[in-house]
Amino acid sequence: MVDEIVDVVISRNAIDHVDDVTNTFSEIRRVLRKWGEIILSVNYREKPTACEPHILNDKTLRAVLQGRFAYEIVRRFPVNYDSGIGDFGQFRYPHEIAVIRGTKL
Protein backbone atom coordinates (compact mmCIF):
# COMPACT_ATOMS: atom_id res chain seq x y z
CA MET A 1 0.00 0.00 0.00
CA VAL A 2 1.15 3.50 -0.78
CA ASP A 3 0.85 6.13 1.96
CA GLU A 4 0.44 9.88 1.53
CA ILE A 5 -0.37 9.76 -2.17
CA VAL A 6 -3.26 12.23 -2.61
CA ASP A 7 -3.74 15.92 -1.87
CA VAL A 8 -7.53 15.97 -1.46
CA VAL A 9 -10.28 13.48 -0.64
CA ILE A 10 -13.80 14.52 -1.61
CA SER A 11 -16.73 12.49 -0.34
CA ARG A 12 -20.33 13.33 -1.14
CA ASN A 13 -22.96 11.49 0.88
CA ALA A 14 -20.82 8.38 1.40
CA ILE A 15 -19.20 8.33 4.86
CA ASP A 16 -22.44 7.44 6.66
CA HIS A 17 -22.83 4.41 4.35
CA VAL A 18 -19.59 2.65 5.37
CA ASP A 19 -19.37 -0.19 7.88
CA ASP A 20 -16.73 1.44 10.08
CA VAL A 21 -16.53 5.26 10.15
CA THR A 22 -13.40 5.34 12.32
CA ASN A 23 -11.54 2.95 10.02
CA THR A 24 -12.65 4.94 6.98
CA PHE A 25 -11.21 8.16 8.39
CA SER A 26 -8.00 6.31 9.30
CA GLU A 27 -7.69 5.19 5.69
CA ILE A 28 -8.40 8.71 4.40
CA ARG A 29 -5.71 10.05 6.70
CA ARG A 30 -3.27 7.36 5.56
CA VAL A 31 -3.58 8.22 1.86
CA LEU A 32 -3.55 12.00 2.34
CA ARG A 33 -0.28 13.84 2.09
CA LYS A 34 0.80 16.02 5.00
CA TRP A 35 -1.60 18.98 5.12
CA GLY A 36 -3.89 17.19 2.65
CA GLU A 37 -7.55 18.19 2.72
CA ILE A 38 -10.85 16.41 3.14
CA ILE A 39 -14.10 17.83 1.84
CA LEU A 40 -17.18 15.95 2.98
CA SER A 41 -20.87 16.31 2.41
CA VAL A 42 -22.84 14.10 4.78
CA ASN A 43 -26.36 13.49 6.00
CA TYR A 44 -26.30 15.01 9.44
CA ARG A 45 -28.10 14.04 12.63
CA GLU A 46 -30.21 11.48 10.81
CA LYS A 47 -31.41 8.23 12.34
CA PRO A 48 -29.48 5.13 11.21
CA THR A 49 -30.92 2.87 8.53
CA ALA A 50 -29.75 -0.39 6.97
CA CYS A 51 -28.01 1.58 4.20
CA GLU A 52 -26.80 4.43 6.42
CA PRO A 53 -25.89 2.71 9.70
CA HIS A 54 -24.24 5.71 11.39
CA ILE A 55 -25.45 8.94 12.92
CA LEU A 56 -23.01 11.68 12.02
CA ASN A 57 -23.27 14.68 14.29
CA ASP A 58 -21.01 17.05 16.20
CA LYS A 59 -20.15 14.39 18.80
CA THR A 60 -19.29 11.58 16.37
CA LEU A 61 -17.27 13.85 14.10
CA ARG A 62 -15.27 15.13 17.07
CA ALA A 63 -14.60 11.52 18.14
CA VAL A 64 -13.27 10.38 14.75
CA LEU A 65 -11.56 13.58 13.58
CA GLN A 66 -10.07 15.11 16.72
CA GLY A 67 -6.29 14.81 16.71
CA ARG A 68 -6.31 13.60 13.09
CA PHE A 69 -7.74 16.58 11.24
CA ALA A 70 -8.27 20.27 11.90
CA TYR A 71 -11.82 20.67 10.61
CA GLU A 72 -14.83 22.90 10.52
CA ILE A 73 -18.39 22.60 9.38
CA VAL A 74 -18.47 25.19 6.64
CA ARG A 75 -22.15 25.00 5.82
CA ARG A 76 -25.33 23.33 7.00
CA PHE A 77 -28.35 22.82 4.83
CA PRO A 78 -31.53 22.32 6.85
CA VAL A 79 -34.14 19.62 6.30
CA ASN A 80 -36.13 20.38 3.15
CA TYR A 81 -33.50 22.82 1.93
CA ASP A 82 -34.54 23.93 -1.55
CA SER A 83 -31.43 23.65 -3.71
CA GLY A 84 -33.03 25.32 -6.71
CA ILE A 85 -31.04 23.13 -9.11
CA GLY A 86 -31.93 20.85 -11.96
CA ASP A 87 -33.90 21.15 -15.18
CA PHE A 88 -36.94 19.49 -13.65
CA GLY A 89 -37.67 22.10 -11.02
CA GLN A 90 -36.64 22.44 -7.45
CA PHE A 91 -35.03 19.66 -5.43
CA ARG A 92 -35.55 19.42 -1.70
CA TYR A 93 -33.21 17.47 0.53
CA PRO A 94 -35.27 15.36 2.98
CA HIS A 95 -32.51 15.56 5.61
CA GLU A 96 -30.01 18.00 7.06
CA ILE A 97 -26.70 18.12 5.23
CA ALA A 98 -23.38 19.33 6.61
CA VAL A 99 -20.39 20.27 4.48
CA ILE A 100 -17.16 19.65 6.39
CA ARG A 101 -13.69 20.76 5.37
CA GLY A 102 -10.58 19.55 7.11
CA THR A 103 -6.80 19.44 6.92
CA LYS A 104 -4.68 16.49 7.97
CA LEU A 105 -2.68 17.10 11.13
N, CA, C and O atoms as a MOPAC input file, in Angstrom:
PM7 MOZYME 1SCF
protein

 N      0.83100 1    -1.18000 1     0.00000 1
 C      0.00000 1     0.00000 1     0.00000 1
 C      0.87900 1     1.24800 1     0.00000 1
 O      1.94300 1     1.28500 1     0.61700 1
 N      0.40900 1     2.24800 1    -0.69700 1
 C      1.14600 1     3.50000 1    -0.77600 1
 C      0.50700 1     4.51000 1     0.17200 1
 O     -0.70400 1     4.73000 1     0.13100 1
 N      1.32000 1     5.11600 1     1.01900 1
 C      0.85000 1     6.13200 1     1.95500 1
 C      1.06800 1     7.51900 1     1.36700 1
 O      1.91000 1     7.72200 1     0.49200 1
 N      0.28800 1     8.46300 1     1.87000 1
 C      0.44000 1     9.87600 1     1.53000 1
 C      0.59900 1    10.08900 1     0.02800 1
 O      1.62300 1    10.58500 1    -0.44200 1
 N     -0.43400 1     9.70400 1    -0.70900 1
 C     -0.37100 1     9.76100 1    -2.16700 1
 C     -1.31500 1    10.78600 1    -2.78700 1
 O     -1.15000 1    11.13100 1    -3.95700 1
 N     -2.30500 1    11.28500 1    -2.03400 1
 C     -3.26400 1    12.23500 1    -2.60600 1
 C     -3.27600 1    13.54000 1    -1.81400 1
 O     -2.94600 1    13.57500 1    -0.62900 1
 N     -3.66200 1    14.59900 1    -2.49600 1
 C     -3.73600 1    15.91700 1    -1.86800 1
 C     -5.10600 1    16.20400 1    -1.26700 1
 O     -5.21400 1    16.89800 1    -0.25600 1
 N     -6.16100 1    15.66400 1    -1.89700 1
 C     -7.52900 1    15.96600 1    -1.46500 1
 C     -8.38900 1    14.71500 1    -1.57200 1
 O     -8.28200 1    13.95500 1    -2.53400 1
 N     -9.24400 1    14.51000 1    -0.57200 1
 C    -10.28300 1    13.48200 1    -0.63500 1
 C    -11.61500 1    14.20900 1    -0.58100 1
 O    -11.87100 1    14.99400 1     0.33200 1
 N    -12.46000 1    13.94100 1    -1.56800 1
 C    -13.79900 1    14.52300 1    -1.60700 1
 C    -14.79600 1    13.38100 1    -1.48600 1
 O    -14.72100 1    12.39700 1    -2.22100 1
 N    -15.71800 1    13.51900 1    -0.56300 1
 C    -16.73400 1    12.49100 1    -0.34000 1
 C    -18.10000 1    13.15800 1    -0.26600 1
 O    -18.33200 1    14.02500 1     0.57800 1
 N    -18.98300 1    12.75900 1    -1.13500 1
 C    -20.33100 1    13.32600 1    -1.14300 1
 C    -21.33400 1    12.23700 1    -0.77100 1
 O    -21.54900 1    11.28000 1    -1.51500 1
 N    -21.93800 1    12.41300 1     0.39600 1
 C    -22.96200 1    11.48800 1     0.88100 1
 C    -22.49400 1    10.03200 1     0.84200 1
 O    -23.19000 1     9.17100 1     0.30400 1
 N    -21.32300 1     9.75700 1     1.40900 1
 C    -20.81700 1     8.38400 1     1.40200 1
 C    -20.37800 1     7.89500 1     2.77700 1
 O    -20.55700 1     6.71900 1     3.09300 1
 N    -19.81200 1     8.76400 1     3.59700 1
 C    -19.20100 1     8.33400 1     4.86200 1
 C    -20.20500 1     7.63900 1     5.77800 1
 O    -19.83900 1     6.69700 1     6.48000 1
 N    -21.45700 1     8.07900 1     5.78500 1
 C    -22.44300 1     7.44400 1     6.66400 1
 C    -22.92500 1     6.09300 1     6.12400 1
 O    -23.72100 1     5.41800 1     6.77700 1
 N    -22.45400 1     5.69400 1     4.94400 1
 C    -22.82600 1     4.40500 1     4.35200 1
 C    -21.80900 1     3.30200 1     4.63400 1
 O    -22.09200 1     2.13400 1     4.37000 1
 N    -20.64400 1     3.64000 1     5.15900 1
 C    -19.58700 1     2.64500 1     5.36600 1
 C    -19.86300 1     1.81300 1     6.62100 1
 O    -20.65300 1     2.20500 1     7.48000 1
 N    -19.20300 1     0.66500 1     6.70800 1
 C    -19.37300 1    -0.19100 1     7.87800 1
 C    -18.69500 1     0.37300 1     9.11800 1
 O    -19.22700 1     0.26300 1    10.22200 1
 N    -17.51500 1     0.98100 1     8.93900 1
 C    -16.72700 1     1.44400 1    10.08000 1
 C    -16.22400 1     2.85900 1     9.80300 1
 O    -15.25200 1     3.04000 1     9.06900 1
 N    -16.87500 1     3.85300 1    10.38100 1
 C    -16.52800 1     5.25700 1    10.14600 1
 C    -15.10700 1     5.55500 1    10.62200 1
 O    -14.35200 1     6.22900 1     9.92100 1
 N    -14.74000 1     5.06800 1    11.78300 1
 C    -13.40000 1     5.34000 1    12.32300 1
 C    -12.32500 1     4.77800 1    11.39700 1
 O    -11.34000 1     5.45800 1    11.10900 1
 N    -12.50200 1     3.56600 1    10.93600 1
 C    -11.54100 1     2.94500 1    10.02400 1
 C    -11.48200 1     3.70900 1     8.69500 1
 O    -10.40700 1     3.85500 1     8.11200 1
 N    -12.60500 1     4.18300 1     8.22800 1
 C    -12.64800 1     4.94400 1     6.97600 1
 C    -11.83600 1     6.22100 1     7.09500 1
 O    -11.06900 1     6.55300 1     6.19200 1
 N    -11.99500 1     6.94700 1     8.20700 1
 C    -11.20700 1     8.16100 1     8.39400 1
 C     -9.72600 1     7.85000 1     8.58700 1
 O     -8.87300 1     8.64700 1     8.19600 1
 N     -9.41100 1     6.71000 1     9.17900 1
 C     -7.99900 1     6.30800 1     9.30000 1
 C     -7.40300 1     6.07100 1     7.91800 1
 O     -6.26200 1     6.45300 1     7.65400 1
 N     -8.16500 1     5.45000 1     7.05100 1
 C     -7.69000 1     5.18800 1     5.69300 1
 C     -7.55300 1     6.49100 1     4.90200 1
 O     -6.58800 1     6.66500 1     4.15800 1
 N     -8.50500 1     7.39900 1     5.06000 1
 C     -8.40400 1     8.70800 1     4.40400 1
 C     -7.13800 1     9.40700 1     4.86400 1
 O     -6.39000 1     9.95600 1     4.05500 1
 N     -6.90500 1     9.38500 1     6.15700 1
 C     -5.71400 1    10.04500 1     6.70100 1
 C     -4.43900 1     9.38700 1     6.18800 1
 O     -3.44900 1    10.07300 1     5.93400 1
 N     -4.45300 1     8.08700 1     6.03500 1
 C     -3.27500 1     7.35700 1     5.56100 1
 C     -2.90800 1     7.76800 1     4.13200 1
 O     -1.72900 1     7.95000 1     3.83000 1
 N     -3.88800 1     7.91400 1     3.26400 1
 C     -3.58100 1     8.21600 1     1.86100 1
 C     -3.33400 1     9.69400 1     1.60000 1
 O     -2.75200 1    10.05200 1     0.57500 1
 N     -3.77200 1    10.56300 1     2.52100 1
 C     -3.54900 1    12.00200 1     2.34100 1
 C     -2.11200 1    12.38400 1     2.64000 1
 O     -1.49900 1    11.89400 1     3.58800 1
 N     -1.59300 1    13.26600 1     1.81000 1
 C     -0.27700 1    13.83700 1     2.09200 1
 C     -0.38000 1    14.75300 1     3.29800 1
 O     -1.47500 1    15.15900 1     3.69000 1
 N      0.78200 1    15.08200 1     3.89200 1
 C      0.79700 1    16.02400 1     5.00400 1
 C      0.10000 1    17.29800 1     4.55500 1
 O      0.36100 1    17.80700 1     3.46500 1
 N     -0.76700 1    17.80100 1     5.38200 1
 C     -1.60000 1    18.97800 1     5.11900 1
 C     -2.61800 1    18.74100 1     4.00600 1
 O     -3.19400 1    19.69800 1     3.48900 1
 N     -2.85000 1    17.48700 1     3.62900 1
 C     -3.89500 1    17.18700 1     2.65200 1
 C     -5.25900 1    17.55100 1     3.20600 1
 O     -5.43700 1    17.66200 1     4.41900 1
 N     -6.22000 1    17.73500 1     2.31300 1
 C     -7.54700 1    18.19200 1     2.72100 1
 C     -8.62000 1    17.13300 1     2.49400 1
 O     -8.53000 1    16.29900 1     1.59300 1
 N     -9.63600 1    17.20000 1     3.34900 1
 C    -10.84500 1    16.41200 1     3.14300 1
 C    -12.00200 1    17.39000 1     2.96400 1
 O    -12.08400 1    18.41400 1     3.64300 1
 N    -12.87800 1    17.05600 1     2.05000 1
 C    -14.10400 1    17.82600 1     1.83800 1
 C    -15.23400 1    16.81000 1     1.83600 1
 O    -15.30000 1    15.94500 1     0.96300 1
 N    -16.11600 1    16.91800 1     2.80800 1
 C    -17.18300 1    15.94500 1     2.98400 1
 C    -18.54200 1    16.61200 1     2.93300 1
 O    -18.72700 1    17.72300 1     3.43000 1
 N    -19.47100 1    15.93100 1     2.33500 1
 C    -20.87400 1    16.31400 1     2.40800 1
 C    -21.58900 1    15.08900 1     2.96200 1
 O    -21.55100 1    14.01600 1     2.36000 1
 N    -22.24100 1    15.25200 1     4.11100 1
 C    -22.84000 1    14.09600 1     4.77900 1
 C    -24.25900 1    14.40500 1     5.25500 1
 O    -24.59700 1    15.55000 1     5.55600 1
 N    -25.07500 1    13.36000 1     5.31600 1
 C    -26.35600 1    13.48800 1     5.99700 1
 C    -26.03200 1    13.67500 1     7.47300 1
 O    -25.20300 1    12.95600 1     8.03000 1
 N    -26.67900 1    14.63000 1     8.09100 1
 C    -26.29900 1    15.01500 1     9.43900 1
 C    -27.44600 1    14.81700 1    10.39800 1
 O    -28.59000 1    15.16300 1    10.10100 1
 N    -27.13500 1    14.25900 1    11.55000 1
 C    -28.10500 1    14.03600 1    12.63200 1
 C    -29.33400 1    13.26300 1    12.16900 1
 O    -30.45700 1    13.55300 1    12.58300 1
 N    -29.11300 1    12.29300 1    11.32100 1
 C    -30.21000 1    11.48300 1    10.80800 1
 C    -30.17900 1    10.10600 1    11.45800 1
 O    -29.10500 1     9.56300 1    11.71900 1
 N    -31.34000 1     9.54700 1    11.71800 1
 C    -31.41100 1     8.22500 1    12.33800 1
 C    -30.77500 1     7.18000 1    11.42600 1
 O    -30.88700 1     7.26900 1    10.20400 1
 N    -30.10700 1     6.18600 1    12.02100 1
 C    -29.48200 1     5.13300 1    11.20800 1
 C    -30.51500 1     4.29600 1    10.47100 1
 O    -31.63700 1     4.10600 1    10.94200 1
 N    -30.12000 1     3.80100 1     9.31500 1
 C    -30.92300 1     2.86600 1     8.52800 1
 C    -30.01900 1     1.71000 1     8.12100 1
 O    -28.82900 1     1.71300 1     8.43800 1
 N    -30.56200 1     0.73600 1     7.43100 1
 C    -29.74800 1    -0.38700 1     6.96600 1
 C    -28.66200 1     0.08500 1     6.00000 1
 O    -27.54900 1    -0.44200 1     6.01100 1
 N    -28.97800 1     1.06400 1     5.17700 1
 C    -28.01000 1     1.58100 1     4.19900 1
 C    -27.10300 1     2.66700 1     4.76400 1
 O    -25.99100 1     2.86800 1     4.27700 1
 N    -27.57200 1     3.35800 1     5.78100 1
 C    -26.79800 1     4.42900 1     6.42200 1
 C    -26.75100 1     4.13200 1     7.92300 1
 O    -27.50900 1     4.71400 1     8.70000 1
 N    -25.85300 1     3.21900 1     8.32700 1
 C    -25.88800 1     2.70700 1     9.69700 1
 C    -25.32600 1     3.62800 1    10.78000 1
 O    -25.30200 1     3.24900 1    11.95000 1
 N    -24.87600 1     4.82600 1    10.41500 1
 C    -24.24100 1     5.71000 1    11.38800 1
 C    -24.96200 1     7.03900 1    11.49800 1
 O    -25.48600 1     7.56100 1    10.51400 1
 N    -24.98300 1     7.57600 1    12.70200 1
 C    -25.45000 1     8.93500 1    12.92200 1
 C    -24.20500 1     9.81500 1    12.93800 1
 O    -23.34500 1     9.65300 1    13.80400 1
 N    -24.10000 1    10.72700 1    12.00600 1
 C    -23.00600 1    11.67800 1    12.01700 1
 C    -23.51900 1    12.98900 1    12.58600 1
 O    -24.47700 1    13.57100 1    12.07800 1
 N    -22.87700 1    13.43500 1    13.62900 1
 C    -23.26900 1    14.67900 1    14.28800 1
 C    -22.01300 1    15.29600 1    14.89300 1
 O    -20.91100 1    14.78800 1    14.69100 1
 N    -22.17500 1    16.37500 1    15.62600 1
 C    -21.01000 1    17.05000 1    16.20400 1
 C    -20.18000 1    16.10600 1    17.07300 1
 O    -18.95000 1    16.12100 1    17.00700 1
 N    -20.84400 1    15.29000 1    17.87900 1
 C    -20.15100 1    14.39300 1    18.80000 1
 C    -19.36400 1    13.30300 1    18.05500 1
 O    -18.19900 1    13.05900 1    18.37000 1
 N    -19.98900 1    12.65600 1    17.08200 1
 C    -19.29300 1    11.57900 1    16.36800 1
 C    -18.15800 1    12.11900 1    15.50800 1
 O    -17.10500 1    11.48900 1    15.41000 1
 N    -18.35600 1    13.27000 1    14.88700 1
 C    -17.26800 1    13.85500 1    14.10200 1
 C    -16.07500 1    14.19800 1    14.98100 1
 O    -14.93000 1    13.93400 1    14.61600 1
 N    -16.34700 1    14.78500 1    16.13800 1
 C    -15.27300 1    15.13200 1    17.07300 1
 C    -14.50700 1    13.85800 1    17.46700 1
 O    -13.27900 1    13.87100 1    17.54800 1
 N    -15.22700 1    12.77900 1    17.70700 1
 C    -14.59600 1    11.52300 1    18.14000 1
 C    -13.67500 1    10.94200 1    17.06700 1
 O    -12.59800 1    10.43900 1    17.38900 1
 N    -14.08300 1    11.00300 1    15.79500 1
 C    -13.27200 1    10.37500 1    14.74600 1
 C    -12.26600 1    11.32100 1    14.10200 1
 O    -11.30900 1    10.86100 1    13.47900 1
 N    -12.45800 1    12.62800 1    14.23800 1
 C    -11.55800 1    13.57800 1    13.57800 1
 C    -10.56100 1    14.25600 1    14.51400 1
 O     -9.48300 1    14.66500 1    14.08200 1
 N    -10.91400 1    14.37700 1    15.79200 1
 C    -10.06500 1    15.10700 1    16.72000 1
 C     -8.68600 1    14.47000 1    16.80900 1
 O     -8.55800 1    13.26100 1    17.00400 1
 N     -7.66000 1    15.29500 1    16.66400 1
 C     -6.28600 1    14.80600 1    16.70500 1
 C     -5.78600 1    14.28400 1    15.36700 1
 O     -4.58600 1    14.06800 1    15.19800 1
 N     -6.68800 1    14.08000 1    14.41700 1
 C     -6.30900 1    13.59700 1    13.08800 1
 C     -6.42600 1    14.69200 1    12.02800 1
 O     -5.61900 1    14.78000 1    11.10300 1
 N     -7.45500 1    15.52100 1    12.19300 1
 C     -7.73600 1    16.58500 1    11.23800 1
 C     -8.12800 1    17.84800 1    11.98900 1
 O     -8.80600 1    17.78400 1    13.01400 1
 N     -7.69600 1    18.99800 1    11.47200 1
 C     -8.27000 1    20.26900 1    11.89700 1
 C     -9.45900 1    20.46000 1    10.95600 1
 O     -9.28200 1    20.45000 1     9.73800 1
 N    -10.65500 1    20.63100 1    11.49200 1
 C    -11.81500 1    20.66600 1    10.61000 1
 C    -12.82500 1    21.69800 1    11.08800 1
 O    -12.79400 1    22.16200 1    12.22800 1
 N    -13.70700 1    22.03000 1    10.18200 1
 C    -14.82900 1    22.89800 1    10.51800 1
 C    -16.01900 1    22.51300 1     9.64300 1
 O    -15.86800 1    22.01600 1     8.52700 1
 N    -17.18200 1    22.75700 1    10.18100 1
 C    -18.39400 1    22.59700 1     9.38400 1
 C    -18.59100 1    23.93700 1     8.68400 1
 O    -18.86900 1    24.94900 1     9.32700 1
 N    -18.44600 1    23.93400 1     7.38000 1
 C    -18.47000 1    25.19300 1     6.64400 1
 C    -19.87000 1    25.60600 1     6.21800 1
 O    -20.11700 1    26.77600 1     5.92600 1
 N    -20.78100 1    24.65100 1     6.18500 1
 C    -22.15300 1    25.00300 1     5.82100 1
 C    -23.09800 1    23.89800 1     6.25200 1
 O    -22.76200 1    22.71500 1     6.19100 1
 N    -24.26700 1    24.29100 1     6.68300 1
 C    -25.32900 1    23.32900 1     7.00200 1
 C    -26.54900 1    23.68000 1     6.16800 1
 O    -26.95900 1    24.83700 1     6.07200 1
 N    -27.10300 1    22.66000 1     5.58000 1
 C    -28.34600 1    22.82300 1     4.83100 1
 C    -29.44500 1    22.16600 1     5.64600 1
 O    -29.34300 1    20.98000 1     5.95900 1
 N    -30.48400 1    22.89400 1     5.99700 1
 C    -31.53000 1    22.32400 1     6.85100 1
 C    -32.39500 1    21.30700 1     6.11400 1
 O    -32.35400 1    21.21000 1     4.88700 1
 N    -33.17300 1    20.55800 1     6.87500 1
 C    -34.14300 1    19.62000 1     6.30000 1
 C    -35.03900 1    20.39500 1     5.34300 1
 O    -35.47400 1    21.50700 1     5.64100 1
 N    -35.30400 1    19.79700 1     4.20100 1
 C    -36.12700 1    20.38300 1     3.14700 1
 C    -35.51400 1    21.63300 1     2.53300 1
 O    -36.22700 1    22.49000 1     2.01100 1
 N    -34.19700 1    21.73200 1     2.59600 1
 C    -33.50300 1    22.82100 1     1.92600 1
 C    -33.81100 1    22.75900 1     0.43900 1
 O    -33.68900 1    21.69700 1    -0.17300 1
 N    -34.19900 1    23.85400 1    -0.13700 1
 C    -34.53500 1    23.93300 1    -1.55500 1
 C    -33.28200 1    24.33100 1    -2.31600 1
 O    -32.86000 1    25.48600 1    -2.25800 1
 N    -32.68800 1    23.38800 1    -3.02700 1
 C    -31.42800 1    23.65000 1    -3.71300 1
 C    -31.59900 1    24.51100 1    -4.94300 1
 O    -30.65600 1    25.17700 1    -5.37100 1
 N    -32.79600 1    24.50800 1    -5.52100 1
 C    -33.03000 1    25.31700 1    -6.71300 1
 C    -32.19400 1    24.89400 1    -7.90000 1
 O    -31.85000 1    25.72400 1    -8.74100 1
 N    -31.85600 1    23.60200 1    -7.98400 1
 C    -31.04400 1    23.13100 1    -9.10700 1
 C    -31.81300 1    22.11400 1    -9.92200 1
 O    -32.80500 1    21.55300 1    -9.45700 1
 N    -31.36100 1    21.88400 1   -11.11400 1
 C    -31.93100 1    20.84800 1   -11.96500 1
 C    -32.91700 1    21.40800 1   -12.97200 1
 O    -33.57300 1    22.42200 1   -12.73200 1
 N    -33.00700 1    20.72700 1   -14.10000 1
 C    -33.90100 1    21.14900 1   -15.17800 1
 C    -35.35400 1    20.79500 1   -14.90700 1
 O    -36.25300 1    21.27900 1   -15.59400 1
 N    -35.58600 1    19.95800 1   -13.91600 1
 C    -36.93600 1    19.48900 1   -13.65400 1
 C    -37.56400 1    20.18200 1   -12.45400 1
 O    -38.46500 1    19.63100 1   -11.82100 1
 N    -37.10400 1    21.36600 1   -12.13900 1
 C    -37.67500 1    22.10100 1   -11.01900 1
 C    -36.80700 1    22.01100 1    -9.79100 1
 O    -35.64000 1    21.62500 1    -9.85200 1
 N    -37.38800 1    22.36700 1    -8.70200 1
 C    -36.63900 1    22.44100 1    -7.44700 1
 C    -36.41100 1    21.04500 1    -6.87400 1
 O    -37.18300 1    20.11900 1    -7.12400 1
 N    -35.33400 1    20.91500 1    -6.09900 1
 C    -35.02700 1    19.65900 1    -5.43100 1
 C    -34.88000 1    19.93300 1    -3.95200 1
 O    -34.08200 1    20.78200 1    -3.55200 1
 N    -35.62800 1    19.23500 1    -3.14600 1
 C    -35.55300 1    19.42500 1    -1.70500 1
 C    -34.86200 1    18.22300 1    -1.06500 1
 O    -35.18700 1    17.07000 1    -1.34600 1
 N    -33.89400 1    18.53100 1    -0.19400 1
 C    -33.21400 1    17.47000 1     0.53500 1
 C    -34.08200 1    17.06700 1     1.71800 1
 O    -34.47900 1    17.93100 1     2.50000 1
 N    -34.39000 1    15.78500 1     1.87700 1
 C    -35.26700 1    15.35600 1     2.97700 1
 C    -34.54500 1    15.25200 1     4.32000 1
 O    -35.13100 1    14.78500 1     5.29700 1
 N    -33.29600 1    15.67400 1     4.38300 1
 C    -32.51300 1    15.56300 1     5.61200 1
 C    -31.54400 1    16.73700 1     5.69400 1
 O    -31.28200 1    17.41900 1     4.70300 1
 N    -31.02200 1    16.95300 1     6.88600 1
 C    -30.01400 1    17.99800 1     7.06400 1
 C    -28.69600 1    17.52700 1     6.45300 1
 O    -28.34000 1    16.35300 1     6.56000 1
 N    -27.99200 1    18.42600 1     5.82700 1
 C    -26.70400 1    18.11600 1     5.22600 1
 C    -25.66200 1    19.05600 1     5.82300 1
 O    -25.91300 1    20.24700 1     6.00700 1
 N    -24.49700 1    18.50700 1     6.12000 1
 C    -23.38200 1    19.32900 1     6.60600 1
 C    -22.23400 1    19.17400 1     5.61800 1
 O    -21.94300 1    18.07200 1     5.15100 1
 N    -21.59200 1    20.28300 1     5.31000 1
 C    -20.38900 1    20.26500 1     4.48500 1
 C    -19.22000 1    20.53600 1     5.42200 1
 O    -19.17900 1    21.56000 1     6.10400 1
 N    -18.27200 1    19.60700 1     5.44700 1
 C    -17.16000 1    19.64700 1     6.38700 1
 C    -15.86000 1    19.74700 1     5.58400 1
 O    -15.67000 1    19.04200 1     4.59300 1
 N    -14.99300 1    20.61600 1     6.02100 1
 C    -13.68800 1    20.76100 1     5.37200 1
 C    -12.61300 1    20.61100 1     6.43000 1
 O    -12.67900 1    21.23000 1     7.49200 1
 N    -11.62400 1    19.78500 1     6.13100 1
 C    -10.57800 1    19.55100 1     7.11200 1
 C     -9.20300 1    19.44900 1     6.47900 1
 O     -9.05800 1    19.26300 1     5.27100 1
 N     -8.19900 1    19.57600 1     7.33200 1
 C     -6.80000 1    19.44100 1     6.92400 1
 C     -6.14200 1    18.41500 1     7.82700 1
 O     -6.31900 1    18.43200 1     9.04500 1
 N     -5.38700 1    17.53100 1     7.21800 1
 C     -4.68500 1    16.48800 1     7.96700 1
 C     -3.67100 1    17.11000 1     8.91000 1
 O     -2.91100 1    17.99800 1     8.52600 1
 N     -3.66700 1    16.63100 1    10.15500 1
 C     -2.67500 1    17.09900 1    11.13000 1
 C     -1.46100 1    16.19400 1    11.12200 1
 O     -0.51500 1    16.42300 1    11.87500 1

